[in-house]
């Protein structure tokens, strides 16, 4: 009988597989599943360290609250429980979110999300799902799974209810991803299809084992994988090259219910820093960007609103407008008088 791998064992096995597939040496700074240990040498050229305080969250959920001193802020109907953080309960018209207060300046990273979606609703009588965010703005409630529309950054959606009645080829629940520069709206009626980067079916409701989602961003390559079968194995979902995400954005997760509902729970959010070797050519290509974009995907340009005028600027504009008006009137009177004089001379 084959030996069963523990959490750290299958994590290491998966990371070795991912490292071999990418063909690059990766230094992983990893928080060891709640152990709180410092840096640990795992092999030649590899160091593991858990980013515990700044961007990671696990039981017993210390540092979660609504105050300015908390590292994670709750919003709406979100509540801290002993075993999970409930974004929304299985009740209609609820909305909740959990946001990290610290902006993330990591160049390459990986976010592991341990979540659970469950409720009393039968087939197609539950909703609406949850989202994981890496965005410029935080704590902005709205219609997109509890977050604002026309967001700036990355959104990954676990959509549990099909809004588009005519679609037949897509099985829900469904995971999709979207990159936005603030110019696009999420199309609820079509389940986000017009703007999605890719997606996959993910049967995640009412399961009796743990469900995980991994968002990996390295060398401008976005990879989303899931472990939802209880086998401790990652399954590919989305893979998109040429994704350009700025640094300094915020991680968060949110959920919303409408006429249909579900319990949307988050058990942990664990961030890993990936230190990847780059060639000089890659260093030039991978310079910091200031607006999210995807290669070979045209996003509408955002027209920045004009800044409001200060009191002094408004006074100067009015003042010089009056001076110009008076000057124009004086010149007009002078020209009119000269024209009258010339007319009288011709008459006499």
GUKESE-73093 format. One record per residue (C-alpha): residue number from 1; y, z, x. Coordinates in Angstrom, 1 decimal. Each point is the difference from the previous one (the first is absolute). Last residue first. Example, Ala and Ser with C-alpha at 12.3 -4.5 7.8 and 13.67 -1.06 7.14 Angstrom:
2
<mimar num="2" v="-1.1" w="7.1" u="13.7"/>
<mimar num="1" v="-3.4" w="0.7" u="-1.4"/>
//
This chain:
348
<mimar num="348" v="116.0" w="-45.5" u="-19.2"/>
<mimar num="347" v="-3.5" w="-0.1" u="-1.4"/>
<mimar num="346" v="-1.6" w="-0.5" u="3.6"/>
<mimar num="345" v="1.9" w="3.1" u="1.2"/>
<mimar num="344" v="-1.2" w="2.0" u="-3.0"/>
<mimar num="343" v="-3.7" w="-0.9" u="0.6"/>
<mimar num="342" v="0.3" w="1.0" u="3.7"/>
<mimar num="341" v="1.4" w="3.4" u="-1.0"/>
<mimar num="340" v="-2.8" w="0.5" u="-2.5"/>
<mimar num="339" v="-2.7" w="-0.8" u="2.5"/>
<mimar num="338" v="1.5" w="2.4" u="2.5"/>
<mimar num="337" v="0.0" w="2.7" u="-2.7"/>
<mimar num="336" v="-3.7" w="-0.7" u="-0.8"/>
<mimar num="335" v="-1.0" w="0.1" u="3.7"/>
<mimar num="334" v="1.7" w="3.4" u="0.4"/>
<mimar num="333" v="-1.5" w="1.4" u="-3.2"/>
<mimar num="332" v="-3.6" w="-1.1" u="1.1"/>
<mimar num="331" v="0.4" w="1.5" u="3.4"/>
<mimar num="330" v="1.1" w="3.3" u="-1.6"/>
<mimar num="329" v="-3.0" w="-0.1" u="-2.4"/>
<mimar num="328" v="-2.5" w="-0.8" u="2.8"/>
<mimar num="327" v="1.4" w="2.9" u="2.1"/>
<mimar num="326" v="-0.3" w="2.4" u="-3.0"/>
<mimar num="325" v="-3.6" w="-1.1" u="-0.6"/>
<mimar num="324" v="-0.9" w="0.3" u="3.7"/>
<mimar num="323" v="1.5" w="3.5" u="0.2"/>
<mimar num="322" v="-1.9" w="1.0" u="-3.2"/>
<mimar num="321" v="-3.3" w="-1.3" u="1.4"/>
<mimar num="320" v="0.7" w="1.8" u="3.2"/>
<mimar num="319" v="0.4" w="3.3" u="-1.8"/>
<mimar num="318" v="-3.0" w="-0.5" u="-2.3"/>
<mimar num="317" v="-2.3" w="-0.9" u="3.0"/>
<mimar num="316" v="1.4" w="2.9" u="2.1"/>
<mimar num="315" v="-0.5" w="2.5" u="-2.8"/>
<mimar num="314" v="-3.7" w="-1.2" u="-0.6"/>
<mimar num="313" v="-0.7" w="0.3" u="3.8"/>
<mimar num="312" v="1.5" w="3.5" u="0.1"/>
<mimar num="311" v="-2.0" w="1.2" u="-3.1"/>
<mimar num="310" v="-3.2" w="-1.3" u="1.5"/>
<mimar num="309" v="-1.6" w="-3.2" u="-1.3"/>
<mimar num="308" v="-3.6" w="0.2" u="-1.2"/>
<mimar num="307" v="-2.6" w="-1.7" u="2.3"/>
<mimar num="306" v="-1.0" w="-3.5" u="-1.1"/>
<mimar num="305" v="-3.5" w="-0.2" u="-1.3"/>
<mimar num="304" v="-2.7" w="-1.3" u="2.3"/>
<mimar num="303" v="-1.5" w="-3.2" u="-1.2"/>
<mimar num="302" v="-3.8" w="0.3" u="0.5"/>
<mimar num="301" v="-1.8" w="-3.2" u="1.1"/>
<mimar num="300" v="-2.9" w="-1.1" u="-2.1"/>
<mimar num="299" v="-3.3" w="0.5" u="1.8"/>
<mimar num="298" v="-1.8" w="-3.1" u="1.4"/>
<mimar num="297" v="-3.5" w="0.7" u="1.2"/>
<mimar num="296" v="-1.2" w="-1.8" u="3.1"/>
<mimar num="295" v="0.5" w="3.2" u="2.0"/>
<mimar num="294" v="0.5" w="3.1" u="-2.1"/>
<mimar num="293" v="3.3" w="1.9" u="-0.3"/>
<mimar num="292" v="1.4" w="3.5" u="0.1"/>
<mimar num="291" v="3.7" w="0.4" u="1.2"/>
<mimar num="290" v="1.3" w="1.5" u="3.2"/>
<mimar num="289" v="-2.6" w="-1.3" u="2.5"/>
<mimar num="288" v="-1.0" w="1.6" u="3.3"/>
<mimar num="287" v="-1.3" w="-2.3" u="2.6"/>
<mimar num="286" v="-3.6" w="-1.2" u="-0.3"/>
<mimar num="285" v="0.5" w="-3.6" u="1.4"/>
<mimar num="284" v="1.5" w="1.1" u="3.2"/>
<mimar num="283" v="-2.6" w="2.8" u="0.6"/>
<mimar num="282" v="-2.7" w="-2.5" u="-0.9"/>
<mimar num="281" v="1.2" w="-2.4" u="2.8"/>
<mimar num="280" v="0.0" w="2.9" u="2.4"/>
<mimar num="279" v="-3.6" w="0.8" u="-1.0"/>
<mimar num="278" v="-0.6" w="3.0" u="-2.3"/>
<mimar num="277" v="-2.3" w="2.9" u="0.3"/>
<mimar num="276" v="-0.4" w="2.0" u="-3.2"/>
<mimar num="275" v="0.9" w="3.6" u="-0.8"/>
<mimar num="274" v="-1.2" w="0.8" u="-3.5"/>
<mimar num="273" v="1.5" w="3.0" u="-1.7"/>
<mimar num="272" v="-2.1" w="1.5" u="-2.7"/>
<mimar num="271" v="1.2" w="1.2" u="-3.4"/>
<mimar num="270" v="-2.0" w="2.2" u="-2.3"/>
<mimar num="269" v="0.8" w="0.3" u="-3.7"/>
<mimar num="268" v="-2.3" w="2.4" u="-1.9"/>
<mimar num="267" v="-1.4" w="1.0" u="-3.4"/>
<mimar num="266" v="2.3" w="-2.2" u="-2.2"/>
<mimar num="265" v="-0.8" w="0.1" u="-3.7"/>
<mimar num="264" v="0.8" w="-2.4" u="-2.9"/>
<mimar num="263" v="-1.4" w="1.4" u="-3.3"/>
<mimar num="262" v="0.0" w="-2.8" u="-2.5"/>
<mimar num="261" v="2.2" w="-1.4" u="-2.8"/>
<mimar num="260" v="0.6" w="-2.7" u="-2.6"/>
<mimar num="259" v="3.1" w="-0.3" u="-2.1"/>
<mimar num="258" v="1.9" w="0.3" u="3.3"/>
<mimar num="257" v="-1.1" w="1.6" u="3.2"/>
<mimar num="256" v="1.7" w="-0.1" u="3.5"/>
<mimar num="255" v="-1.0" w="0.6" u="3.6"/>
<mimar num="254" v="1.6" w="0.6" u="3.4"/>
<mimar num="253" v="-0.8" w="0.1" u="3.7"/>
<mimar num="252" v="2.3" w="0.4" u="2.9"/>
<mimar num="251" v="0.6" w="-1.0" u="3.6"/>
<mimar num="250" v="3.6" w="-0.5" u="1.2"/>
<mimar num="249" v="1.7" w="-2.7" u="2.1"/>
<mimar num="248" v="1.4" w="0.3" u="3.5"/>
<mimar num="247" v="-1.7" w="-3.0" u="1.6"/>
<mimar num="246" v="0.4" w="-3.5" u="-1.5"/>
<mimar num="245" v="-3.0" w="-1.8" u="-1.4"/>
<mimar num="244" v="-0.9" w="-3.6" u="0.9"/>
<mimar num="243" v="-3.3" w="-1.3" u="-1.3"/>
<mimar num="242" v="-1.2" w="-3.1" u="2.0"/>
<mimar num="241" v="-3.7" w="0.4" u="-0.7"/>
<mimar num="240" v="-1.4" w="1.1" u="-3.4"/>
<mimar num="239" v="-3.4" w="1.6" u="-0.6"/>
<mimar num="238" v="-0.8" w="1.5" u="-3.4"/>
<mimar num="237" v="-3.2" w="1.6" u="-1.3"/>
<mimar num="236" v="-2.6" w="0.6" u="2.7"/>
<mimar num="235" v="-2.6" w="2.7" u="-0.6"/>
<mimar num="234" v="-0.2" w="3.2" u="2.1"/>
<mimar num="233" v="-3.2" w="1.9" u="0.1"/>
<mimar num="232" v="-0.5" w="3.7" u="-0.8"/>
<mimar num="231" v="-2.6" w="-1.0" u="-2.6"/>
<mimar num="230" v="1.6" w="1.6" u="-3.1"/>
<mimar num="229" v="0.8" w="-3.5" u="-1.4"/>
<mimar num="228" v="3.9" w="0.3" u="0.1"/>
<mimar num="227" v="0.8" w="-0.3" u="3.7"/>
<mimar num="226" v="2.9" w="-2.4" u="0.1"/>
<mimar num="225" v="1.8" w="-2.4" u="2.4"/>
<mimar num="224" v="3.5" w="-1.3" u="0.2"/>
<mimar num="223" v="1.1" w="-2.0" u="3.1"/>
<mimar num="222" v="3.5" w="-1.0" u="0.9"/>
<mimar num="221" v="0.6" w="-1.8" u="3.3"/>
<mimar num="220" v="3.4" w="0.3" u="1.6"/>
<mimar num="219" v="-1.6" w="1.2" u="3.2"/>
<mimar num="218" v="-1.6" w="2.9" u="-1.8"/>
<mimar num="217" v="0.4" w="1.1" u="-3.6"/>
<mimar num="216" v="-3.1" w="1.6" u="-1.6"/>
<mimar num="215" v="-0.1" w="1.3" u="-3.6"/>
<mimar num="214" v="-3.2" w="1.9" u="-0.7"/>
<mimar num="213" v="-1.2" w="0.9" u="-3.5"/>
<mimar num="212" v="-2.5" w="2.8" u="-0.8"/>
<mimar num="211" v="-2.2" w="1.1" u="-2.9"/>
<mimar num="210" v="-2.1" w="3.1" u="0.1"/>
<mimar num="209" v="-3.1" w="0.4" u="-2.2"/>
<mimar num="208" v="-0.6" w="0.5" u="-3.7"/>
<mimar num="207" v="1.9" w="-3.0" u="-1.2"/>
<mimar num="206" v="2.1" w="0.0" u="-3.2"/>
<mimar num="205" v="2.1" w="-3.0" u="1.0"/>
<mimar num="204" v="-0.1" w="-1.8" u="3.3"/>
<mimar num="203" v="-1.5" w="-3.4" u="-0.7"/>
<mimar num="202" v="2.0" w="-2.0" u="2.6"/>
<mimar num="201" v="0.5" w="-3.8" u="-0.6"/>
<mimar num="200" v="1.9" w="-1.7" u="2.8"/>
<mimar num="199" v="3.5" w="-1.0" u="1.0"/>
<mimar num="198" v="2.4" w="-2.3" u="1.7"/>
<mimar num="197" v="3.6" w="-0.4" u="1.0"/>
<mimar num="196" v="1.3" w="0.6" u="-3.5"/>
<mimar num="195" v="3.3" w="-1.4" u="-1.3"/>
<mimar num="194" v="-0.9" w="-2.2" u="-2.9"/>
<mimar num="193" v="-3.2" w="2.1" u="-0.8"/>
<mimar num="192" v="1.8" w="3.3" u="-0.7"/>
<mimar num="191" v="-2.2" w="0.9" u="-3.0"/>
<mimar num="190" v="1.3" w="-3.1" u="-2.0"/>
<mimar num="189" v="1.9" w="2.0" u="-2.6"/>
<mimar num="188" v="1.0" w="2.6" u="2.6"/>
<mimar num="187" v="1.8" w="-2.6" u="2.2"/>
<mimar num="186" v="1.3" w="2.1" u="3.0"/>
<mimar num="185" v="3.6" w="-1.2" u="0.6"/>
<mimar num="184" v="1.0" w="-1.7" u="3.2"/>
<mimar num="183" v="3.3" w="0.2" u="1.9"/>
<mimar num="182" v="-0.3" w="3.3" u="1.8"/>
<mimar num="181" v="-1.7" w="-1.3" u="3.1"/>
<mimar num="180" v="-3.4" w="0.4" u="-1.5"/>
<mimar num="179" v="-3.6" w="0.0" u="1.3"/>
<mimar num="178" v="-2.7" w="0.3" u="-2.6"/>
<mimar num="177" v="-3.6" w="1.1" u="0.1"/>
<mimar num="176" v="-2.9" w="0.0" u="-2.5"/>
<mimar num="175" v="-2.9" w="2.2" u="-1.1"/>
<mimar num="174" v="-1.7" w="-0.7" u="-3.3"/>
<mimar num="173" v="-1.6" w="2.3" u="-2.6"/>
<mimar num="172" v="-0.7" w="-2.5" u="-1.6"/>
<mimar num="171" v="-1.9" w="-3.3" u="0.2"/>
<mimar num="170" v="1.9" w="-3.2" u="0.6"/>
<mimar num="169" v="-1.4" w="-3.4" u="-1.1"/>
<mimar num="168" v="0.8" w="0.5" u="-3.7"/>
<mimar num="167" v="3.8" w="0.0" u="-0.3"/>
<mimar num="166" v="1.3" w="-0.8" u="-3.4"/>
<mimar num="165" v="1.0" w="3.6" u="-0.9"/>
<mimar num="164" v="2.2" w="0.7" u="2.9"/>
<mimar num="163" v="0.6" w="3.7" u="-0.1"/>
<mimar num="162" v="-3.3" w="1.0" u="1.8"/>
<mimar num="161" v="-0.2" w="3.8" u="0.5"/>
<mimar num="160" v="-1.2" w="1.8" u="3.1"/>
<mimar num="159" v="2.5" w="-1.2" u="2.6"/>
<mimar num="158" v="-0.4" w="1.5" u="3.4"/>
<mimar num="157" v="3.2" w="-1.3" u="1.5"/>
<mimar num="156" v="1.1" w="-0.3" u="3.7"/>
<mimar num="155" v="3.7" w="-0.3" u="0.4"/>
<mimar num="154" v="1.8" w="-0.9" u="3.2"/>
<mimar num="153" v="3.7" w="0.0" u="0.7"/>
<mimar num="152" v="3.3" w="-0.3" u="-1.9"/>
<mimar num="151" v="-0.4" w="0.7" u="-3.7"/>
<mimar num="150" v="1.1" w="-2.4" u="-2.7"/>
<mimar num="149" v="-1.4" w="2.3" u="-2.7"/>
<mimar num="148" v="0.1" w="3.8" u="0.5"/>
<mimar num="147" v="-3.1" w="2.1" u="0.1"/>
<mimar num="146" v="-2.2" w="1.5" u="-2.7"/>
<mimar num="145" v="-2.7" w="-2.7" u="0.1"/>
<mimar num="144" v="2.8" w="-2.6" u="0.1"/>
<mimar num="143" v="2.2" w="1.1" u="-2.9"/>
<mimar num="142" v="2.4" w="2.3" u="1.9"/>
<mimar num="141" v="0.6" w="3.3" u="1.7"/>
<mimar num="140" v="1.8" w="-0.1" u="3.4"/>
<mimar num="139" v="-1.2" w="2.9" u="2.2"/>
<mimar num="138" v="0.0" w="-2.1" u="3.1"/>
<mimar num="137" v="1.8" w="-3.1" u="1.2"/>
<mimar num="136" v="-0.9" w="-2.2" u="3.0"/>
<mimar num="135" v="-3.6" w="-0.3" u="-1.0"/>
<mimar num="134" v="-3.6" w="0.6" u="1.1"/>
<mimar num="133" v="-1.7" w="0.6" u="-3.4"/>
<mimar num="132" v="-3.4" w="0.8" u="-1.5"/>
<mimar num="131" v="-0.3" w="-0.8" u="-3.7"/>
<mimar num="130" v="-1.9" w="1.5" u="-2.9"/>
<mimar num="129" v="-1.7" w="-1.2" u="-3.2"/>
<mimar num="128" v="1.0" w="-0.7" u="-3.6"/>
<mimar num="127" v="-2.1" w="0.8" u="-1.8"/>
<mimar num="126" v="-2.9" w="0.5" u="-2.3"/>
<mimar num="125" v="-1.5" w="-1.7" u="-3.0"/>
<mimar num="124" v="-1.4" w="-3.0" u="1.7"/>
<mimar num="123" v="-3.5" w="1.5" u="0.0"/>
<mimar num="122" v="0.1" w="3.6" u="-1.3"/>
<mimar num="121" v="2.8" w="2.5" u="0.5"/>
<mimar num="120" v="-0.9" w="3.6" u="0.7"/>
<mimar num="119" v="1.3" w="0.1" u="3.6"/>
<mimar num="118" v="-0.5" w="-0.7" u="3.6"/>
<mimar num="117" v="1.8" w="-1.3" u="3.1"/>
<mimar num="116" v="-0.6" w="1.7" u="3.3"/>
<mimar num="115" v="1.7" w="-0.4" u="3.4"/>
<mimar num="114" v="-0.5" w="0.3" u="3.8"/>
<mimar num="113" v="2.5" w="-2.2" u="1.7"/>
<mimar num="112" v="-0.3" w="-1.0" u="3.6"/>
<mimar num="111" v="3.1" w="-1.4" u="1.6"/>
<mimar num="110" v="-0.1" w="-2.1" u="3.2"/>
<mimar num="109" v="2.8" w="-0.6" u="2.4"/>
<mimar num="108" v="1.6" w="-2.4" u="2.5"/>
<mimar num="107" v="3.7" w="0.4" u="0.9"/>
<mimar num="106" v="0.5" w="3.5" u="-1.1"/>
<mimar num="105" v="3.5" w="0.9" u="-1.2"/>
<mimar num="104" v="-1.0" w="1.7" u="-3.2"/>
<mimar num="103" v="2.8" w="1.6" u="-2.0"/>
<mimar num="102" v="-0.6" w="3.8" u="-0.8"/>
<mimar num="101" v="0.4" w="1.2" u="-3.5"/>
<mimar num="100" v="-3.5" w="-1.2" u="-1.1"/>
<mimar num="99" v="-0.1" w="-0.8" u="-3.7"/>
<mimar num="98" v="-2.3" w="1.0" u="-2.9"/>
<mimar num="97" v="0.5" w="-1.6" u="-3.4"/>
<mimar num="96" v="-0.4" w="0.6" u="-3.7"/>
<mimar num="95" v="0.4" w="-1.7" u="-3.4"/>
<mimar num="94" v="-1.4" w="1.0" u="-3.4"/>
<mimar num="93" v="0.2" w="-2.1" u="-3.2"/>
<mimar num="92" v="-3.4" w="0.9" u="-1.5"/>
<mimar num="91" v="-2.3" w="2.7" u="1.4"/>
<mimar num="90" v="-2.8" w="0.1" u="2.5"/>
<mimar num="89" v="2.1" w="1.8" u="2.5"/>
<mimar num="88" v="2.3" w="-1.8" u="2.5"/>
<mimar num="87" v="0.5" w="0.4" u="3.7"/>
<mimar num="86" v="-2.5" w="2.8" u="0.3"/>
<mimar num="85" v="-0.1" w="1.4" u="3.5"/>
<mimar num="84" v="-3.5" w="1.1" u="0.9"/>
<mimar num="83" v="-2.4" w="2.9" u="0.6"/>
<mimar num="82" v="2.2" w="3.0" u="-0.7"/>
<mimar num="81" v="2.5" w="-1.8" u="-2.2"/>
<mimar num="80" v="3.4" w="-1.3" u="0.8"/>
<mimar num="79" v="1.8" w="-1.7" u="-2.9"/>
<mimar num="78" v="1.5" w="-3.4" u="-0.6"/>
<mimar num="77" v="1.8" w="-0.4" u="-3.4"/>
<mimar num="76" v="3.2" w="-1.4" u="1.4"/>
<mimar num="75" v="0.5" w="0.3" u="3.8"/>
<mimar num="74" v="-1.7" w="1.9" u="2.7"/>
<mimar num="73" v="1.4" w="0.1" u="3.6"/>
<mimar num="72" v="-2.0" w="0.2" u="3.2"/>
<mimar num="71" v="1.3" w="1.5" u="3.2"/>
<mimar num="70" v="1.6" w="2.8" u="-1.9"/>
<mimar num="69" v="3.3" w="1.6" u="1.2"/>
<mimar num="68" v="2.1" w="-2.0" u="-2.5"/>
<mimar num="67" v="-1.8" w="1.6" u="-2.9"/>
<mimar num="66" v="-2.2" w="-1.8" u="-2.6"/>
<mimar num="65" v="-3.4" w="1.0" u="1.4"/>
<mimar num="64" v="-2.7" w="-0.7" u="2.5"/>
<mimar num="63" v="0.2" w="1.7" u="3.5"/>
<mimar num="62" v="-3.5" w="1.5" u="-0.3"/>
<mimar num="61" v="-2.5" w="-2.1" u="-1.9"/>
<mimar num="60" v="-3.1" w="2.2" u="0.5"/>
<mimar num="59" v="-1.3" w="-2.7" u="0.4"/>
<mimar num="58" v="1.2" w="-3.2" u="1.6"/>
<mimar num="57" v="3.1" w="-2.0" u="0.7"/>
<mimar num="56" v="1.1" w="-2.1" u="2.9"/>
<mimar num="55" v="3.3" w="-1.5" u="1.1"/>
<mimar num="54" v="1.9" w="2.6" u="2.0"/>
<mimar num="53" v="-2.2" w="3.0" u="0.2"/>
<mimar num="52" v="-3.5" w="-1.2" u="0.9"/>
<mimar num="51" v="0.2" w="-3.0" u="2.1"/>
<mimar num="50" v="-3.5" w="0.5" u="1.2"/>
<mimar num="49" v="-0.8" w="-0.9" u="3.6"/>
<mimar num="48" v="-2.7" w="-2.2" u="1.5"/>
<mimar num="47" v="0.3" w="-1.5" u="3.5"/>
<mimar num="46" v="-1.8" w="-3.1" u="1.2"/>
<mimar num="45" v="0.2" w="-1.6" u="3.4"/>
<mimar num="44" v="-3.5" w="0.8" u="1.1"/>
<mimar num="43" v="-1.5" w="2.2" u="-2.7"/>
<mimar num="42" v="0.7" w="2.8" u="-2.5"/>
<mimar num="41" v="2.7" w="2.0" u="1.8"/>
<mimar num="40" v="1.5" w="2.4" u="-2.5"/>
<mimar num="39" v="3.6" w="0.6" u="-0.9"/>
<mimar num="38" v="0.6" w="3.2" u="-2.1"/>
<mimar num="37" v="-2.4" w="1.5" u="-2.6"/>
<mimar num="36" v="1.1" w="0.5" u="-3.6"/>
<mimar num="35" v="-3.5" w="-0.2" u="-1.3"/>
<mimar num="34" v="1.0" w="-1.7" u="-3.3"/>
<mimar num="33" v="-1.9" w="-3.2" u="0.5"/>
<mimar num="32" v="0.8" w="-0.5" u="3.7"/>
<mimar num="31" v="3.6" w="-1.2" u="0.1"/>
<mimar num="30" v="-0.1" w="-3.2" u="1.9"/>
<mimar num="29" v="2.1" w="-1.6" u="2.7"/>
<mimar num="28" v="-2.0" w="-3.1" u="0.6"/>
<mimar num="27" v="0.4" w="-1.9" u="3.3"/>
<mimar num="26" v="-1.2" w="-3.5" u="-0.8"/>
<mimar num="25" v="-1.4" w="-2.4" u="2.5"/>
<mimar num="24" v="0.1" w="-3.6" u="-1.4"/>
<mimar num="23" v="-2.6" w="-2.5" u="-1.2"/>
<mimar num="22" v="0.8" w="0.5" u="-3.6"/>
<mimar num="21" v="-3.6" w="0.0" u="-1.0"/>
<mimar num="20" v="-1.0" w="2.4" u="2.7"/>
<mimar num="19" v="2.7" w="2.5" u="-0.9"/>
<mimar num="18" v="-0.9" w="-0.2" u="-3.7"/>
<mimar num="17" v="-3.7" w="0.7" u="0.8"/>
<mimar num="16" v="0.9" w="2.9" u="2.3"/>
<mimar num="15" v="2.3" w="1.3" u="-2.7"/>
<mimar num="14" v="-2.8" w="-0.1" u="-2.6"/>
<mimar num="13" v="-2.5" w="1.8" u="2.2"/>
<mimar num="12" v="2.6" w="2.7" u="0.8"/>
<mimar num="11" v="0.8" w="0.5" u="-3.7"/>
<mimar num="10" v="-3.7" w="0.0" u="-0.8"/>
<mimar num="9" v="-0.6" w="2.8" u="2.5"/>
<mimar num="8" v="3.2" w="2.1" u="-0.9"/>
<mimar num="7" v="-1.0" w="0.1" u="-3.6"/>
<mimar num="6" v="-3.7" w="0.9" u="0.7"/>
<mimar num="5" v="-2.6" w="-2.7" u="0.8"/>
<mimar num="4" v="-3.4" w="0.3" u="-1.6"/>
<mimar num="3" v="-3.0" w="-0.5" u="2.4"/>
<mimar num="2" v="-2.3" w="-2.8" u="-0.8"/>
<mimar num="1" v="-3.4" w="0.9" u="-1.4"/>
//
